Amino acid sequence: MTKIRSLASVALLGVLVGVAPVRAQEVSPDQLVKTVTLDVVDLIAKDKEIRAGNRAKLVELIDAKVLPHFNFNAMTALALGQSWNKATPEQKKRLTEEFRTLLVRTYASALAAYSEQKFDFRPLRAKPTDTDVTVQVRVLQPGTQPVPIDYSMEKTASGWKVYDVMVGGVSLVANYRTEFNNVVRESGIDGLVKNLNAKNRGGLEAPAAPAAKK
């Protein structure tokens, strides 16, 4: 697993662990990202079981705390591209569930390894009335250039939601599009559902996250 992939893991799943839905509605998106990123890093650093490699506990934590704060329906639609419009409502539901599981299990494997990273949180460039913003964070690493991580967030009735993450200028979610569309072309939507389900049952890793542009 590459370092960029691990950083993407932190970016996507570390940002909102431990934040109650009500609180998410009360704070600005940039403050939400900053506060909770630092909270989750501290939480993982202090949890001996997670640091010792208890992946089941980490997955359970993510499943309970993270999922309500991400728009997985929008994320799956982005990953499928045009193929999303070909799916039936039931297929969309199953695809979203399988893609969510795939992401959670993949990122859980790397999340604990980056509990000691330092972050540079950039000021939010947005108007108070904006409902779709980009929150910029830089992951600082000794001896190399910072890794830029940009969160695409939208304001919903239940607060700000993350619907994509850009790592090094490359969309983490859209990175799956080519593979998914290839499977759809060969086996149809149901074939993609079965493909994702097989990966989740077998505990297989998802495709590598995009490498940062040099």
Secondary structure as a PSIPRED ss2 file (coil, helix, strand):
# PSIPRED VFORMAT (PSIPRED V4.0)

   1 M C   1.000  0.000  0.000
   2 T C   1.000  0.000  0.000
   3 K H   0.000  1.000  0.000
   4 I H   0.000  1.000  0.000
   5 R H   0.000  1.000  0.000
   6 S H   0.000  1.000  0.000
   7 L H   0.000  1.000  0.000
   8 A H   0.000  1.000  0.000
   9 S H   0.000  1.000  0.000
  10 V H   0.000  1.000  0.000
  11 A H   0.000  1.000  0.000
  12 L H   0.000  1.000  0.000
  13 L H   0.000  1.000  0.000
  14 G C   1.000  0.000  0.000
  15 V C   1.000  0.000  0.000
  16 L C   1.000  0.000  0.000
  17 V C   1.000  0.000  0.000
  18 G C   1.000  0.000  0.000
  19 V C   1.000  0.000  0.000
  20 A C   1.000  0.000  0.000
  21 P H   0.000  1.000  0.000
  22 V H   0.000  1.000  0.000
  23 R H   0.000  1.000  0.000
  24 A H   0.000  1.000  0.000
  25 Q H   0.000  1.000  0.000
  26 E H   0.000  1.000  0.000
  27 V C   1.000  0.000  0.000
  28 S C   1.000  0.000  0.000
  29 P H   0.000  1.000  0.000
  30 D H   0.000  1.000  0.000
  31 Q H   0.000  1.000  0.000
  32 L H   0.000  1.000  0.000
  33 V H   0.000  1.000  0.000
  34 K H   0.000  1.000  0.000
  35 T H   0.000  1.000  0.000
  36 V H   0.000  1.000  0.000
  37 T H   0.000  1.000  0.000
  38 L H   0.000  1.000  0.000
  39 D H   0.000  1.000  0.000
  40 V H   0.000  1.000  0.000
  41 V H   0.000  1.000  0.000
  42 D H   0.000  1.000  0.000
  43 L H   0.000  1.000  0.000
  44 I H   0.000  1.000  0.000
  45 A H   0.000  1.000  0.000
  46 K H   0.000  1.000  0.000
  47 D C   1.000  0.000  0.000
  48 K H   0.000  1.000  0.000
  49 E H   0.000  1.000  0.000
  50 I H   0.000  1.000  0.000
  51 R H   0.000  1.000  0.000
  52 A C   1.000  0.000  0.000
  53 G C   1.000  0.000  0.000
  54 N C   1.000  0.000  0.000
  55 R H   0.000  1.000  0.000
  56 A H   0.000  1.000  0.000
  57 K H   0.000  1.000  0.000
  58 L H   0.000  1.000  0.000
  59 V H   0.000  1.000  0.000
  60 E H   0.000  1.000  0.000
  61 L H   0.000  1.000  0.000
  62 I H   0.000  1.000  0.000
  63 D H   0.000  1.000  0.000
  64 A H   0.000  1.000  0.000
  65 K H   0.000  1.000  0.000
  66 V C   1.000  0.000  0.000
  67 L H   0.000  1.000  0.000
  68 P H   0.000  1.000  0.000
  69 H H   0.000  1.000  0.000
  70 F E   0.000  0.000  1.000
  71 N C   1.000  0.000  0.000
  72 F H   0.000  1.000  0.000
  73 N H   0.000  1.000  0.000
  74 A H   0.000  1.000  0.000
  75 M H   0.000  1.000  0.000
  76 T H   0.000  1.000  0.000
  77 A H   0.000  1.000  0.000
  78 L H   0.000  1.000  0.000
  79 A H   0.000  1.000  0.000
  80 L H   0.000  1.000  0.000
  81 G H   0.000  1.000  0.000
  82 Q H   0.000  1.000  0.000
  83 S H   0.000  1.000  0.000
  84 W H   0.000  1.000  0.000
  85 N H   0.000  1.000  0.000
  86 K H   0.000  1.000  0.000
  87 A C   1.000  0.000  0.000
  88 T C   1.000  0.000  0.000
  89 P H   0.000  1.000  0.000
  90 E H   0.000  1.000  0.000
  91 Q H   0.000  1.000  0.000
  92 K H   0.000  1.000  0.000
  93 K H   0.000  1.000  0.000
  94 R H   0.000  1.000  0.000
  95 L H   0.000  1.000  0.000
  96 T H   0.000  1.000  0.000
  97 E H   0.000  1.000  0.000
  98 E H   0.000  1.000  0.000
  99 F H   0.000  1.000  0.000
 100 R H   0.000  1.000  0.000
 101 T H   0.000  1.000  0.000
 102 L H   0.000  1.000  0.000
 103 L H   0.000  1.000  0.000
 104 V H   0.000  1.000  0.000
 105 R H   0.000  1.000  0.000
 106 T H   0.000  1.000  0.000
 107 Y H   0.000  1.000  0.000
 108 A H   0.000  1.000  0.000
 109 S H   0.000  1.000  0.000
 110 A H   0.000  1.000  0.000
 111 L H   0.000  1.000  0.000
 112 A H   0.000  1.000  0.000
 113 A H   0.000  1.000  0.000
 114 Y H   0.000  1.000  0.000
 115 S C   1.000  0.000  0.000
 116 E C   1.000  0.000  0.000
 117 Q C   1.000  0.000  0.000
 118 K E   0.000  0.000  1.000
 119 F E   0.000  0.000  1.000
 120 D E   0.000  0.000  1.000
 121 F E   0.000  0.000  1.000
 122 R C   1.000  0.000  0.000
 123 P C   1.000  0.000  0.000
 124 L C   1.000  0.000  0.000
 125 R C   1.000  0.000  0.000
 126 A C   1.000  0.000  0.000
 127 K C   1.000  0.000  0.000
 128 P C   1.000  0.000  0.000
 129 T C   1.000  0.000  0.000
 130 D C   1.000  0.000  0.000
 131 T C   1.000  0.000  0.000
 132 D E   0.000  0.000  1.000
 133 V E   0.000  0.000  1.000
 134 T E   0.000  0.000  1.000
 135 V E   0.000  0.000  1.000
 136 Q E   0.000  0.000  1.000
 137 V E   0.000  0.000  1.000
 138 R E   0.000  0.000  1.000
 139 V E   0.000  0.000  1.000
 140 L E   0.000  0.000  1.000
 141 Q C   1.000  0.000  0.000
 142 P C   1.000  0.000  0.000
 143 G C   1.000  0.000  0.000
 144 T C   1.000  0.000  0.000
 145 Q C   1.000  0.000  0.000
 146 P C   1.000  0.000  0.000
 147 V E   0.000  0.000  1.000
 148 P E   0.000  0.000  1.000
 149 I E   0.000  0.000  1.000
 150 D E   0.000  0.000  1.000
 151 Y E   0.000  0.000  1.000
 152 S E   0.000  0.000  1.000
 153 M E   0.000  0.000  1.000
 154 E E   0.000  0.000  1.000
 155 K E   0.000  0.000  1.000
 156 T E   0.000  0.000  1.000
 157 A C   1.000  0.000  0.000
 158 S C   1.000  0.000  0.000
 159 G E   0.000  0.000  1.000
 160 W E   0.000  0.000  1.000
 161 K E   0.000  0.000  1.000
 162 V E   0.000  0.000  1.000
 163 Y E   0.000  0.000  1.000
 164 D E   0.000  0.000  1.000
 165 V E   0.000  0.000  1.000
 166 M E   0.000  0.000  1.000
 167 V E   0.000  0.000  1.000
 168 G C   1.000  0.000  0.000
 169 G C   1.000  0.000  0.000
 170 V E   0.000  0.000  1.000
 171 S E   0.000  0.000  1.000
 172 L C   1.000  0.000  0.000
 173 V C   1.000  0.000  0.000
 174 A H   0.000  1.000  0.000
 175 N H   0.000  1.000  0.000
 176 Y H   0.000  1.000  0.000
 177 R H   0.000  1.000  0.000
 178 T H   0.000  1.000  0.000
 179 E H   0.000  1.000  0.000
 180 F H   0.000  1.000  0.000
 181 N H   0.000  1.000  0.000
 182 N H   0.000  1.000  0.000
 183 V H   0.000  1.000  0.000
 184 V H   0.000  1.000  0.000
 185 R H   0.000  1.000  0.000
 186 E H   0.000  1.000  0.000
 187 S H   0.000  1.000  0.000
 188 G H   0.000  1.000  0.000
 189 I H   0.000  1.000  0.000
 190 D H   0.000  1.000  0.000
 191 G H   0.000  1.000  0.000
 192 L H   0.000  1.000  0.000
 193 V H   0.000  1.000  0.000
 194 K H   0.000  1.000  0.000
 195 N H   0.000  1.000  0.000
 196 L H   0.000  1.000  0.000
 197 N H   0.000  1.000  0.000
 198 A H   0.000  1.000  0.000
 199 K H   0.000  1.000  0.000
 200 N H   0.000  1.000  0.000
 201 R H   0.000  1.000  0.000
 202 G H   0.000  1.000  0.000
 203 G C   1.000  0.000  0.000
 204 L C   1.000  0.000  0.000
 205 E C   1.000  0.000  0.000
 206 A C   1.000  0.000  0.000
 207 P C   1.000  0.000  0.000
 208 A C   1.000  0.000  0.000
 209 A C   1.000  0.000  0.000
 210 P C   1.000  0.000  0.000
 211 A C   1.000  0.000  0.000
 212 A C   1.000  0.000  0.000
 213 K C   1.000  0.000  0.000
 214 K C   1.000  0.000  0.000
